[in-house]
Structures are given as C-alpha cells and as structure tokens.
Amino acid sequence: MARSRPVHDDTSSRKRAEKAGRRAEKLCEFWLRLKGYRILAIRHKSPVGEIDIIARRGNVMVAVEVKNRTDRATALHAITPKQQNRIARALEAYAGKIGHTGDLRLDLMIVRNWGRIEHLRNAWQVS
C-alpha cells in the first residue's frame, strides 16, 4: 500500500506571507504615529500603482513601502525599479488629488525578526 504524502499547499504559504505582511504594515503604521507622522492612507490603490502607507509629517508627504524580510539586502532587492516608479507615480497622483504642494519622499521600512524595524528615509528619488 502506497503512503500518501502531504500535499504542499502554495495557497497556505501565500496566506501566511500575506498575513505576516499585514502585521508588518500595522507595526510600521504604529511606529510612524509614534514618530509624529499622520497616516493619510493604508494600502492605497490607484490606476498607476499601490502604496502600503501614505503618511505626512510637517510639509512632507511620504509613500512608505513595507517589506517583511529576514535581512536588509533581501528587502532592498525586493523593490524593482519598475515598482519604485509606480509607487512614485501613485504618490504624485495622490498628492495632486488632495492638493499637497509640499515635498514628496519615498521611504522603505524593513521589518525583521522579532518586529525590529529599520526605516530608510528617501530610499529612492521621486523622478
């Protein structure tokens, strides 16, 4: 009689990764609030792209990309130039929509094991 093997379920792996990503976003949202940022939008979707967190501090509006990774290098390589451009365009569109005339910034927040957060301000430039 043949033994059945457990079926590897890619769907459950994706669901776990999605859940971990949402937790990382919530953690970053909380951290940003503690640092004096006002959260304007979470998981903002537009025709040009999606932004994990849009926040504002003073006259600076920030698009924050959150990556839940084990190390910095993996997180940095996870954001392609195409994705960077889409996030920048989405931030510009959002800023125009609400009439923001101040500075725009693109940040990366890396959440590592045990909830350790690294905030890279101005991780790439708005083109």
C-alpha positions in Angstrom: 0.0 0.0 0.0 1.4 3.3 -1.0 1.7 6.0 1.6 0.3 9.4 0.7 2.5 12.4 1.0 1.3 15.6 2.5 0.3 18.0 -0.3 2.4 21.2 -0.4 -0.2 24.0 -0.4 1.2 27.1 -2.1 -2.1 28.9 -1.1 -1.5 28.5 2.6 2.1 29.7 2.2 0.9 32.8 0.4 -1.8 33.4 3.0 0.8 33.2 5.8 3.1 35.6 3.9 0.2 37.9 3.3 -0.8 37.8 7.0 2.8 38.5 8.1 3.0 41.4 5.6 -0.2 42.9 7.0 1.2 42.6 10.6 4.4 44.3 9.4 2.3 47.2 7.9 0.4 47.6 11.1 3.6 47.7 13.1 5.1 50.3 10.8 1.9 52.4 11.0 2.1 52.4 14.8 5.8 53.2 14.7 5.2 56.1 12.3 2.4 57.5 14.5 4.8 57.4 17.5 7.3 59.4 15.4 4.8 62.1 14.7 3.6 61.1 11.3 -0.1 61.5 10.4 -1.3 58.4 8.5 -3.3 59.5 5.4 -3.9 56.2 3.7 -3.2 52.5 4.1 -2.9 50.1 1.1 -3.8 53.0 -1.3 -4.6 51.7 -4.7 -4.6 53.8 -7.8 -4.5 53.1 -11.6 -0.8 53.8 -11.6 0.3 51.8 -8.5 -0.3 50.8 -4.9 1.3 52.3 -1.8 1.5 50.4 1.5 1.3 53.6 3.7 0.9 57.3 2.9 1.9 59.5 5.7 2.6 63.1 6.3 4.9 64.9 8.7 5.1 68.6 8.5 5.1 69.7 4.9 6.5 66.3 3.7 4.2 63.6 2.2 5.8 60.1 2.3 5.0 56.9 0.5 6.2 54.0 2.6 6.9 50.6 1.2 6.9 48.0 3.9 8.9 44.8 3.4 8.8 41.9 5.9 12.2 40.2 5.3 14.9 38.5 7.3 17.7 40.8 6.1 18.2 44.2 4.6 19.7 43.0 1.3 16.7 40.9 0.5 14.3 43.7 1.3 16.3 46.2 -0.9 16.3 43.7 -3.9 12.6 43.1 -3.5 11.7 46.5 -4.9 12.4 46.7 -8.6 13.0 50.0 -10.4 9.6 49.4 -12.2 7.9 49.1 -8.8 9.7 52.2 -7.5 8.5 54.2 -10.4 4.9 53.0 -9.9 5.0 54.0 -6.2 6.4 57.4 -7.1 3.7 58.0 -9.7 1.0 56.9 -7.3 2.3 59.3 -4.7 2.4 62.1 -7.1 -1.2 61.4 -8.2 -2.4 61.2 -4.6 -0.6 64.4 -3.7 -2.2 66.2 -6.7 -5.6 64.8 -5.8 -5.6 66.2 -2.3 -3.8 69.5 -3.3 -0.5 68.8 -1.4 2.1 71.3 -2.6 5.0 70.3 -0.2 7.8 67.9 -0.6 7.3 64.2 -1.5 9.5 61.4 -0.2 9.8 57.7 -0.8 10.7 55.6 2.2 11.3 51.9 2.8 10.6 50.2 6.2 12.0 46.8 6.7 10.5 44.6 9.4 12.8 41.8 10.5 12.6 39.0 13.0 11.1 40.0 16.4 9.5 43.1 14.9 12.7 45.0 14.5 12.1 48.0 12.2 14.6 49.8 10.0 13.3 53.0 8.5 15.2 54.1 5.4 14.2 57.6 4.6 14.4 58.8 1.0 15.2 55.2 -0.1 14.8 56.3 -3.7 14.0 59.5 -5.5 10.8 60.8 -6.9 11.5 61.2 -10.7 
